[in-house]
Amino acid sequence: MVTKEDMTISFLEELIGTRTKLRTFEFLLEHPICEYSMRDICENTWLSIQSVKNALNIFTEYGMLTVTRKEGEDYYQINMESPIVEAFLELHLKLAEVLVERER
């Protein structure tokens, strides 16, 4: 029998396994040419600073975001050159196609 302690976190779960990560990523993905501070992201997603900070750290670690520094704060932007971001965009577009076709 496999116990909870035996379970390892999958790559996908690590990337988008929580509502916070998903909402943060979707927000940034919907605005790919804009840069946002952590405070901006929190205000636009209604998520807590600590939750967003954790999500941003993971996305940055995997190269999904670029980070710039302005006015003493870090600003985040989707890294459109990331193969992970590219794969998510392809998946997003494919799912949209499937949903549109389903509505017909």
MODATA-V417967 format. One line per field, one symbol per residue. ss: DSSP state (H for helix, E for strand, C for the rest). phi: phi as a letter, one per 40 degrees, with the letter a starting at -180 (. if undefined). psi: psi as a letter, one per 30 degrees, with the letter a starting at -180 (. if undefined). Layout:
BEGIN
ss = ???
phi = ???
psi = ???
END
This chain:
BEGIN
ss = CCCHHHCCCCHHHHHHCCHHHHHHHHHHHHCCCCCEEHHHHHHHHCCCHHHHHHHHHHHHHCCCEEEEEECCEEEEEECCCCHHHHHHHHHHHHHHHHHHHHHC
phi = .ccdcccbccdccccbcbdcccccccccccbcccbbccccccccbgbcccccdcccccccdcgcbbbbbbfgbcbbadcccccccdcccccdcccccccccccc
psi = kkleffklkleeeeehfleeeeeeeeeeefifflkkleeeeeeffhlleeeeeeeeeeeeeggflkklkkhglkkkkkjffkfeeeeeeeeeeeeeeeeeeef.
END
